[in-house]
């Protein structure tokens, strides 16, 4: 497994695991980041990732994105 920060723009990956404290995992789940769901990296700007999740786009900093493994 690799962190989401390793995915290239335009690449679609499937989430395999989410690490971190319960509060962090709950917050990411509320944003739509759940195991076995697809995520597309739209762009990377200054270390932050723009991600397509379900019907919306979300920006995550590299620290938060590194908790999502594919």
VENHUKA-V461309 format. One record per helix or strand of 3 or more residues. SS is the DSSP state (~ for helix, > for strand). FROM is the first residue (numbers start at 1). TO is the last residue. If there is no record, write none. Layout:
SS,FROM,TO  SS,FROM,TO
//
This chain:
~,4,6  >,12,14  ~,22,31  >,38,45  >,48,53  >,56,60  ~,62,65
//
